[in-house]
Amino acid sequence: MGESRVTNREAVQHEESPQELPLKSTLESLLFVADEPIQMDRLVALLETSLDEIEEALSELAQEYAQRGVRLQRKAEWVQMVTAPEAAAVVRRFLGLEASSKLSPAALETLAIVAYRQPITRAQVESIRGVNSDSVLRTLINHGLVEEQGRLERAGRPIVFGVTFEFLQQFGIASLNQLPPLEDWEAQGEEAVQARATRL
């Protein structure tokens, strides 16, 4: 009788305790609640698993999200869950966001240089463009498309720039590996690139 009560009590406790989720599901929960990109090393530590297992789970999630309303974006060792770029217009309306102001041809040119040559210094951008680029870089930073990514270990320790997660989202790509060949970017022309640059 006593043994039976112990067994029943243990069964009830087992039923009340939360069941452990598969790694992929737990990873999805973390990405869902995070309000900013998460570094891979932090995921490894939080989930007490290997980087290879995290990469495999992320790959599976990315495949599952391909036909859904969310996507995974990767930038170096950082990952983030975002809304699908195809849903940008309706999400923008839901959030009551105004359309982004258009970028000038100079800003688009500079953005392309940073995207394809990052990490890159202001002097290197200006060497390619042939003109001062201070103001246009500030514009891109204010739009959340470009950010400072550190300094070079050389005389003057110049700042290096790169694109942001917002850049990936506005251009509807999951990672920098999906950037089109530079020739394709140039062939699209200002109007096509501008249209992509003003999405959510």
Secondary structure, DSSP 4 states (H G I P E B T S, - for coil): -HHHHHHHHHHHHHHHSPPPPPHHHHHHHHHHH-SS-EEHHHHHHHHTS-HHHHHHHHHHHHHHHTTSSEEEEEETTEEEEEE-GGGHHHHHHHHTPPPPPPPPHHHHHHHHHHHHH-SEEHHHHHHHHSS--HHHHHHHHHTTSEEEEEE-SSTT--EEEEE-HHHHHHTT-SSGGGPPPHHHHHHHHHHHHHHHHT--
